[in-house]
Every structure is written in C-alpha cells, then in structure tokens.
Amino acid sequence: MTQTLLAELTTAAVGGPAATFVEARTEAEIIDVVRSADAAGEPLLIIGGGSNLLISDDGFPGTVLKLASEGFTVSAEESCGGVAVVVQAGHNWDDLVKHAVLHAWSGIEALSGIPGSTGATPVQNVGAYGADVSQTIAAVRTWDREQNAVRTFTNSELKFGYRDSLLKQTTVKGSPRFVVLTVEFQLPLGRMSAPIRYAELARALGVEQGKRAYSNDVRREVLRLRASKGMVLDAADRDTYSTGSFFTNPIVPPAVADELPQDAPRYPAGTDGLVKLSAAWLIDKAGFAKGFGLEPDSVSGGRAALSTKHTLAITNRGSAKASDMAAIAREVRRGVVERFGIELHPEPLLIGVEL
C-alpha cells in the first residue's frame, strides 16, 4: 500500500508518512472518521490546508484526517444585520475572502492571502494587518470527542485571545478535543472595509489609520504586501515554502518592554497593561538577518533558512527536513533570549517536533 507523505499536504513541504490517511468531504464523513479513530484508540491529527503545521520526519503514528468539506450557505442577508454565512471547515479561506469582497460582504478583506482552510481560522484566531477572525465569527460548530456529540460555541464561549482560543487550548499535540465542522461569520454589507487598524496598510492605501477604504482596494494591497514578504504561496518562490510566521509576537509586562531600546516597536495588548512586541524586530536585532541559514555551514546545512523577505518565516529551500527547520528555530530563539531575555513561542503546531 502506498503511504501518504505529509510533506505533500503542508505548505512547508516537510513531514514523514501517515500511518493511516483519510480524506473526508462531508460532515458525516468527518465525524465517522473521528469516531472510528477514537474507538480504536488511535492518535488523530487533523489537517486542513496544512499551512500551520511542522510535522516530524518520522511522520504520524495514527490517523491523519484531511478536511475536504467545501462550500458555504447564506442563512440571512439584510441591510441592517448584514450577512450570516456558514462555511464548511475544509473550504479554502482565501476563496471565501475573495467571494466576500466581490459580493460586498465587509470585515475579512484584510485577511486576504492567508493560506489554509476556514475551519482552522478560529483555532488560532487567525489574524493579519490589524484584523482577526474573532471580530466576525458568530459561532463555530464542532464535534466534541469527549462527549461524542455535536457542540456549537458562540463567539464569547470561544475565549478568543491573541492567536488563541478555547479550541487551541484544548488541543494536545495537534489532536483537538473539538473538531471544527462549520464556522459562521456575521459580515456587514457594503463595499467599504472595516476600519484600517494597521499603519503599514493604511499608508499603502493612502488613508488615515482608523478610516475605511474600498474592500477591493484593501484586498489588492494586502495581497501585494503579503507577496512582498513571501507570505502568498508561489510554487516558484522558495520563500513561500514555510508555515507562515513561525513565532508569535511576545506579549510582556511594561517593565520588560521598558528594557528594550527606544526604537523597539511596541503596541498595547489588552486592558491589563501588557505590551505586544515585534518578534521580527527582536529576531533582526539579535543578529538574524533575512536569509539566515542559507550558508552551507549553518545549523541546517543551508537546507532551511529564514526567508530572504521576512525574518518571521522559516523556509524550506528545497531539500529541508523538519529537523532542519527546527534547528533554525532553536538557533533564532536561543539568540533572542541571549540578546533580550525574551523567549519566542512558535505559532505553528509542532507534531513530533521539539524546539
């Protein structure tokens, strides 16, 4: 029997074989696969678009479930309440964003170009350019593996935080308690975007921060900005063979931020006085420039490296193993701790990989 290599299912293009691989195209099939794996006592790994995973070269010793459920339904559309759209977990995220912009559904345009499936977005509370999905998600329908039943969470019940949610908090080594089946979004109607919160995007659009722009203009500029950083998938560009941003931006007490140089970027992080720092700035100032690791004598032998466009992405230069990408991550994290005393935390799920 031919084994499925998980490298073929991830944007980083690394990962060994799956012991068992199943693709599910309907909600009923998803639930059936999960229940069968649980009844057999097998480890379970869920894969959507494969964009937020670093999987061991040894592969996965259980059932790997690829979510291939697609499509969405509009349950309500009115000028006052906006549109309520229920999206299947396996539906391509950027296809949904493109449809929303073309049909004057506002609110997710700044999240253009993010790879992966819609079902993964609430788990990480996916975000970019000042927006995140928690701003528009109304509810998430899941299969609860402990209760053996369908369970629906409202936005407030999901306990969203920075790149965090209840769904992520209850996931252990890539195996979630709650398997996402559908995600419901509540989107205002109109051709104008949500307020532009990110300074770089506001400058690109020629508007003041906090103002709105046409959603199609926002999508165009976000795609351009992401592409300039190697964050839009391109088979011809090795800089795009990554898990996306490898480290989250650290959130620290003000006293820690005060120890940094005055020019270190810092942003308010919630109501408790914490400060969000720029992981990319810390990496760069710790001595890790774009392209770090490309040298043949580097910790990865040149097989993996920081992107030549963006220090937050660790890229597969063509023949990297998961161990090579982890070696770059360890070296960068060690250097940032040594220089600033701040420990960076990985954003992708690490499956069988230790930093």
NUPA-963588 format. One record per residue (C-alpha): residue number from 1; x, y, z; residue in one letter. Coordinates in steps of 0.2 Angstrom, whole numbers, m for minus. Layout:
N
+-----+-------+-------+-------+---------+
| num |    xx |    yy |    zz | residuo |
+-----+-------+-------+-------+---------+
| NUM |     X |     Y |     Z |       A |
...
+-----+-------+-------+-------+---------+
REM end
This chain:
355
+-----+-------+-------+-------+---------+
| num |    xx |    yy |    zz | residuo |
+-----+-------+-------+-------+---------+
|   1 |     0 |     0 |     0 |       M |
|   2 |     6 |    17 |    m5 |       T |
|   3 |     9 |    28 |    11 |       Q |
|   4 |     4 |    46 |    11 |       T |
|   5 |    19 |    58 |    14 |       L |
|   6 |    13 |    73 |    25 |       L |
|   7 |    26 |    84 |    16 |       A |
|   8 |    14 |    83 |     1 |       E |
|   9 |     0 |    91 |    12 |       L |
|  10 |     9 |   105 |    21 |       T |
|  11 |    15 |   122 |    14 |       T |
|  12 |    32 |   119 |    22 |       A |
|  13 |    33 |   103 |    12 |       A |
|  14 |    41 |    93 |    26 |       V |
|  15 |    34 |    78 |    36 |       G |
|  16 |    35 |    59 |    35 |       G |
|  17 |    22 |    46 |    31 |       P |
|  18 |     4 |    45 |    39 |       A |
|  19 |     1 |    28 |    47 |       A |
|  20 |   m17 |    30 |    41 |       T |
|  21 |   m23 |    43 |    29 |       F |
|  22 |   m42 |    48 |    26 |       V |
|  23 |   m50 |    62 |    17 |       E |
|  24 |   m67 |    67 |    22 |       A |
|  25 |   m78 |    78 |    11 |       R |
|  26 |   m94 |    79 |    21 |       T |
|  27 |   m98 |    82 |    39 |       E |
|  28 |  m104 |    65 |    42 |       A |
|  29 |   m88 |    58 |    35 |       E |
|  30 |   m78 |    69 |    46 |       I |
|  31 |   m87 |    63 |    62 |       I |
|  32 |   m87 |    45 |    56 |       D |
|  33 |   m68 |    45 |    54 |       V |
|  34 |   m65 |    54 |    71 |       V |
|  35 |   m76 |    41 |    80 |       R |
|  36 |   m68 |    26 |    72 |       S |
|  37 |   m50 |    33 |    77 |       A |
|  38 |   m56 |    36 |    94 |       D |
|  39 |   m64 |    19 |    96 |       A |
|  40 |   m48 |    11 |    90 |       A |
|  41 |   m38 |    21 |   102 |       G |
|  42 |   m28 |    28 |    88 |       E |
|  43 |   m19 |    46 |    89 |       P |
|  44 |   m28 |    58 |    77 |       L |
|  45 |   m21 |    73 |    68 |       L |
|  46 |   m32 |    85 |    58 |       I |
|  47 |   m26 |    93 |    43 |       I |
|  48 |   m35 |   107 |    33 |       G |
|  49 |   m24 |   117 |    22 |       G |
|  50 |    m8 |   112 |    30 |       G |
|  51 |    m1 |   129 |    32 |       S |
|  52 |     1 |   130 |    51 |       N |
|  53 |    10 |   113 |    54 |       L |
|  54 |    28 |   107 |    56 |       L |
|  55 |    27 |    88 |    56 |       I |
|  56 |    41 |    76 |    61 |       S |
|  57 |    51 |    67 |    48 |       D |
|  58 |    45 |    51 |    56 |       D |
|  59 |    28 |    56 |    51 |       G |
|  60 |    12 |    52 |    62 |       F |
|  61 |     9 |    36 |    70 |       P |
|  62 |   m10 |    36 |    69 |       G |
|  63 |   m25 |    43 |    58 |       T |
|  64 |   m22 |    59 |    48 |       V |
|  65 |   m39 |    66 |    43 |       L |
|  66 |   m39 |    78 |    29 |       K |
|  67 |   m54 |    90 |    30 |       L |
|  68 |   m60 |    92 |    12 |       A |
|  69 |   m78 |    98 |    16 |       S |
|  70 |   m81 |   113 |     5 |       E |
|  71 |   m95 |   126 |     1 |       G |
|  72 |  m105 |   138 |    12 |       F |
|  73 |  m123 |   144 |    14 |       T |
|  74 |  m130 |   161 |    17 |       V |
|  75 |  m143 |   159 |    31 |       S |
|  76 |  m148 |   178 |    31 |       A |
|  77 |  m144 |   193 |    21 |       E |
|  78 |  m152 |   210 |    26 |       E |
|  79 |  m146 |   228 |    25 |       S |
|  80 |  m146 |   231 |    44 |       C |
|  81 |  m140 |   214 |    51 |       G |
|  82 |  m128 |   210 |    37 |       G |
|  83 |  m125 |   193 |    30 |       V |
|  84 |  m124 |   177 |    40 |       A |
|  85 |  m113 |   164 |    31 |       V |
|  86 |  m110 |   146 |    37 |       V |
|  87 |   m94 |   139 |    30 |       V |
|  88 |   m88 |   121 |    29 |       Q |
|  89 |   m72 |   118 |    38 |       A |
|  90 |   m62 |   112 |    23 |       G |
|  91 |   m67 |   127 |    12 |       H |
|  92 |   m52 |   137 |     6 |       N |
|  93 |   m50 |   153 |    17 |       W |
|  94 |   m44 |   165 |     3 |       D |
|  95 |   m58 |   159 |    m9 |       D |
|  96 |   m71 |   164 |     5 |       L |
|  97 |   m62 |   181 |     7 |       V |
|  98 |   m62 |   184 |   m12 |       K |
|  99 |   m81 |   180 |   m13 |       H |
| 100 |   m85 |   191 |     1 |       A |
| 101 |   m76 |   206 |    m7 |       V |
| 102 |   m84 |   203 |   m24 |       L |
| 103 |  m101 |   202 |   m15 |       H |
| 104 |   m99 |   217 |    m4 |       A |
| 105 |   m98 |   207 |    12 |       W |
| 106 |   m86 |   218 |    23 |       S |
| 107 |   m75 |   213 |    38 |       G |
| 108 |   m62 |   200 |    32 |       I |
| 109 |   m54 |   209 |    17 |       E |
| 110 |   m38 |   212 |    27 |       A |
| 111 |   m36 |   193 |    30 |       L |
| 112 |   m34 |   191 |    11 |       S |
| 113 |   m20 |   179 |     5 |       G |
| 114 |   m19 |   169 |    21 |       I |
| 115 |   m17 |   150 |    16 |       P |
| 116 |   m26 |   136 |    24 |       G |
| 117 |   m44 |   131 |    27 |       S |
| 118 |   m58 |   140 |    35 |       T |
| 119 |   m60 |   128 |    49 |       G |
| 120 |   m43 |   132 |    55 |       A |
| 121 |   m46 |   150 |    57 |       T |
| 122 |   m55 |   151 |    74 |       P |
| 123 |   m42 |   138 |    82 |       V |
| 124 |   m28 |   151 |    80 |       Q |
| 125 |   m39 |   166 |    80 |       N |
| 126 |   m30 |   169 |    63 |       V |
| 127 |   m26 |   187 |    60 |       G |
| 128 |   m16 |   200 |    50 |       A |
| 129 |   m14 |   218 |    46 |       Y |
| 130 |   m24 |   223 |    62 |       G |
| 131 |   m39 |   211 |    59 |       A |
| 132 |   m43 |   194 |    66 |       D |
| 133 |   m57 |   182 |    63 |       V |
| 134 |   m64 |   184 |    81 |       S |
| 135 |   m70 |   201 |    75 |       Q |
| 136 |   m83 |   192 |    63 |       T |
| 137 |   m86 |   175 |    69 |       I |
| 138 |  m103 |   172 |    76 |       A |
| 139 |  m102 |   153 |    80 |       A |
| 140 |   m92 |   138 |    77 |       V |
| 141 |  m100 |   120 |    76 |       R |
| 142 |   m89 |   106 |    82 |       T |
| 143 |   m88 |    88 |    86 |       W |
| 144 |   m84 |    85 |   104 |       D |
| 145 |   m74 |    70 |   105 |       R |
| 146 |   m76 |    68 |   124 |       E |
| 147 |   m95 |    70 |   124 |       Q |
| 148 |   m97 |    61 |   107 |       N |
| 149 |  m109 |    74 |   102 |       A |
| 150 |  m110 |    90 |    91 |       V |
| 151 |  m107 |   106 |   101 |       R |
| 152 |  m109 |   124 |    95 |       T |
| 153 |   m99 |   138 |   103 |       F |
| 154 |  m104 |   156 |   102 |       T |
| 155 |   m91 |   169 |   100 |       N |
| 156 |   m89 |   173 |   118 |       S |
| 157 |   m88 |   155 |   123 |       E |
| 158 |   m73 |   153 |   112 |       L |
| 159 |   m62 |   163 |   123 |       K |
| 160 |   m53 |   171 |   109 |       F |
| 161 |   m36 |   179 |   113 |       G |
| 162 |   m20 |   184 |   103 |       Y |
| 163 |   m18 |   169 |    91 |       R |
| 164 |   m28 |   159 |   104 |       D |
| 165 |   m45 |   151 |   108 |       S |
| 166 |   m53 |   138 |   118 |       L |
| 167 |   m51 |   126 |   103 |       L |
| 168 |   m32 |   129 |   103 |       K |
| 169 |   m31 |   127 |   122 |       Q |
| 170 |   m40 |   110 |   121 |       T |
| 171 |   m29 |   103 |   108 |       T |
| 172 |   m15 |    92 |   113 |       V |
| 173 |     0 |    88 |   101 |       K |
| 174 |   m11 |    93 |    86 |       G |
| 175 |   m26 |    82 |    92 |       S |
| 176 |   m41 |    93 |    96 |       P |
| 177 |   m55 |    89 |   108 |       R |
| 178 |   m66 |    99 |    97 |       F |
| 179 |   m66 |    95 |    78 |       V |
| 180 |   m72 |   110 |    69 |       V |
| 181 |   m86 |   106 |    57 |       L |
| 182 |   m93 |   123 |    51 |       T |
| 183 |   m89 |   142 |    55 |       V |
| 184 |  m102 |   155 |    55 |       E |
| 185 |   m97 |   173 |    51 |       F |
| 186 |  m108 |   189 |    53 |       Q |
| 187 |  m102 |   201 |    40 |       L |
| 188 |  m109 |   219 |    37 |       P |
| 189 |  m115 |   223 |    19 |       L |
| 190 |  m106 |   237 |    10 |       G |
| 191 |   m91 |   240 |    m2 |       R |
| 192 |   m81 |   249 |    12 |       M |
| 193 |   m69 |   239 |    23 |       S |
| 194 |   m68 |   238 |    42 |       A |
| 195 |   m58 |   252 |    49 |       P |
| 196 |   m40 |   250 |    44 |       I |
| 197 |   m30 |   247 |    60 |       R |
| 198 |   m13 |   243 |    54 |       Y |
| 199 |    m1 |   258 |    50 |       A |
| 200 |     8 |   249 |    35 |       E |
| 201 |    m8 |   245 |    27 |       L |
| 202 |   m16 |   262 |    30 |       A |
| 203 |     0 |   270 |    21 |       R |
| 204 |    m2 |   258 |     7 |       A |
| 205 |   m20 |   263 |     4 |       L |
| 206 |   m17 |   282 |     7 |       G |
| 207 |   m29 |   283 |    21 |       V |
| 208 |   m28 |   288 |    40 |       E |
| 209 |   m27 |   274 |    52 |       Q |
| 210 |   m44 |   270 |    59 |       G |
| 211 |   m53 |   276 |    42 |       K |
| 212 |   m61 |   264 |    30 |       R |
| 213 |   m56 |   261 |    11 |       A |
| 214 |   m64 |   251 |    m3 |       Y |
| 215 |   m63 |   232 |     2 |       S |
| 216 |   m57 |   228 |   m16 |       N |
| 217 |   m43 |   240 |   m13 |       D |
| 218 |   m39 |   233 |     4 |       V |
| 219 |   m38 |   215 |    m3 |       R |
| 220 |   m27 |   221 |   m18 |       R |
| 221 |   m14 |   230 |    m6 |       E |
| 222 |   m14 |   216 |     7 |       V |
| 223 |   m10 |   203 |    m7 |       L |
| 224 |     4 |   214 |   m13 |       R |
| 225 |    11 |   217 |     4 |       L |
| 226 |    10 |   198 |     9 |       R |
| 227 |    18 |   194 |    m8 |       A |
| 228 |    32 |   206 |    m5 |       S |
| 229 |    36 |   196 |    12 |       K |
| 230 |    34 |   179 |     4 |       G |
| 231 |    18 |   176 |    13 |       M |
| 232 |     7 |   171 |    m3 |       V |
| 233 |    10 |   154 |    m9 |       L |
| 234 |    20 |   153 |   m25 |       D |
| 235 |    27 |   136 |   m32 |       A |
| 236 |    42 |   146 |   m40 |       A |
| 237 |    47 |   155 |   m24 |       D |
| 238 |    56 |   145 |   m11 |       R |
| 239 |    52 |   159 |     2 |       D |
| 240 |    34 |   154 |     2 |       T |
| 241 |    38 |   136 |     7 |       Y |
| 242 |    35 |   139 |    26 |       S |
| 243 |    22 |   138 |    40 |       T |
| 244 |    20 |   157 |    38 |       G |
| 245 |    25 |   167 |    53 |       S |
| 246 |    35 |   154 |    64 |       F |
| 247 |    34 |   164 |    80 |       F |
| 248 |    21 |   174 |    89 |       T |
| 249 |    24 |   192 |    94 |       N |
| 250 |    28 |   192 |   113 |       P |
| 251 |    16 |   199 |   125 |       I |
| 252 |    25 |   206 |   140 |       V |
| 253 |    24 |   217 |   156 |       P |
| 254 |    28 |   235 |   153 |       P |
| 255 |    44 |   233 |   164 |       A |
| 256 |    51 |   221 |   151 |       V |
| 257 |    47 |   232 |   136 |       A |
| 258 |    55 |   247 |   145 |       D |
| 259 |    71 |   237 |   145 |       E |
| 260 |    72 |   237 |   126 |       L |
| 261 |    79 |   251 |   115 |       P |
| 262 |    68 |   266 |   112 |       Q |
| 263 |    65 |   262 |    94 |       D |
| 264 |    58 |   244 |    98 |       A |
| 265 |    41 |   243 |    91 |       P |
| 266 |    28 |   241 |   105 |       R |
| 267 |     9 |   241 |   105 |       Y |
| 268 |    m5 |   240 |   118 |       P |
| 269 |   m11 |   222 |   121 |       A |
| 270 |   m27 |   222 |   130 |       G |
| 271 |   m34 |   231 |   145 |       T |
| 272 |   m22 |   224 |   158 |       D |
| 273 |    m7 |   235 |   153 |       G |
| 274 |     3 |   222 |   144 |       L |
| 275 |    13 |   226 |   129 |       V |
| 276 |    15 |   217 |   112 |       K |
| 277 |    32 |   217 |   104 |       L |
| 278 |    38 |   213 |    87 |       S |
| 279 |    45 |   196 |    85 |       A |
| 280 |    53 |   201 |    68 |       A |
| 281 |    62 |   216 |    76 |       W |
| 282 |    69 |   206 |    90 |       L |
| 283 |    75 |   192 |    78 |       I |
| 284 |    83 |   205 |    67 |       D |
| 285 |    91 |   215 |    81 |       K |
| 286 |    98 |   199 |    89 |       A |
| 287 |   108 |   197 |    73 |       G |
| 288 |    97 |   186 |    62 |       F |
| 289 |    95 |   194 |    46 |       A |
| 290 |    84 |   189 |    31 |       K |
| 291 |    91 |   173 |    23 |       G |
| 292 |   100 |   167 |    39 |       F |
| 293 |   104 |   149 |    37 |       G |
| 294 |   107 |   149 |    19 |       L |
| 295 |   126 |   146 |    21 |       E |
| 296 |   131 |   128 |    19 |       P |
| 297 |   140 |   128 |    36 |       D |
| 298 |   124 |   134 |    45 |       S |
| 299 |   114 |   124 |    58 |       V |
| 300 |   103 |   117 |    44 |       S |
| 301 |   117 |   115 |    31 |       G |
| 302 |   108 |   128 |    20 |       G |
| 303 |    93 |   117 |    18 |       R |
| 304 |    82 |   128 |    28 |       A |
| 305 |    83 |   147 |    32 |       A |
| 306 |    74 |   162 |    37 |       L |
| 307 |    65 |   169 |    22 |       S |
| 308 |    75 |   182 |    11 |       T |
| 309 |    60 |   193 |    13 |       K |
| 310 |    54 |   192 |    31 |       H |
| 311 |    63 |   186 |    47 |       T |
| 312 |    47 |   178 |    54 |       L |
| 313 |    46 |   164 |    41 |       A |
| 314 |    57 |   149 |    42 |       I |
| 315 |    58 |   142 |    24 |       T |
| 316 |    62 |   125 |    16 |       N |
| 317 |    75 |   129 |     2 |       R |
| 318 |    71 |   113 |    m7 |       G |
| 319 |    78 |    98 |     2 |       S |
| 320 |    74 |   103 |    21 |       A |
| 321 |    68 |    91 |    34 |       K |
| 322 |    58 |    96 |    49 |       A |
| 323 |    73 |    94 |    59 |       S |
| 324 |    82 |   107 |    48 |       D |
| 325 |    68 |   120 |    51 |       M |
| 326 |    68 |   116 |    69 |       A |
| 327 |    87 |   119 |    70 |       A |
| 328 |    84 |   136 |    63 |       I |
| 329 |    70 |   140 |    75 |       A |
| 330 |    80 |   134 |    90 |       R |
| 331 |    95 |   145 |    85 |       E |
| 332 |    84 |   160 |    82 |       V |
| 333 |    75 |   158 |    99 |       R |
| 334 |    92 |   155 |   108 |       R |
| 335 |    99 |   171 |   101 |       G |
| 336 |    84 |   182 |   105 |       V |
| 337 |    84 |   175 |   123 |       V |
| 338 |   103 |   178 |   124 |       E |
| 339 |   101 |   196 |   117 |       R |
| 340 |    85 |   202 |   125 |       F |
| 341 |    80 |   189 |   138 |       G |
| 342 |    63 |   186 |   129 |       I |
| 343 |    58 |   169 |   124 |       E |
| 344 |    49 |   167 |   107 |       L |
| 345 |    35 |   155 |   106 |       H |
| 346 |    31 |   145 |    90 |       P |
| 347 |    15 |   149 |    81 |       E |
| 348 |    13 |   133 |    71 |       P |
| 349 |     8 |   116 |    79 |       L |
| 350 |    23 |   106 |    81 |       L |
| 351 |    19 |    87 |    78 |       I |
| 352 |    33 |    76 |    84 |       G |
| 353 |    45 |    90 |    84 |       V |
| 354 |    53 |    98 |    99 |       E |
| 355 |    62 |   115 |   100 |       L |
+-----+-------+-------+-------+---------+
REM end
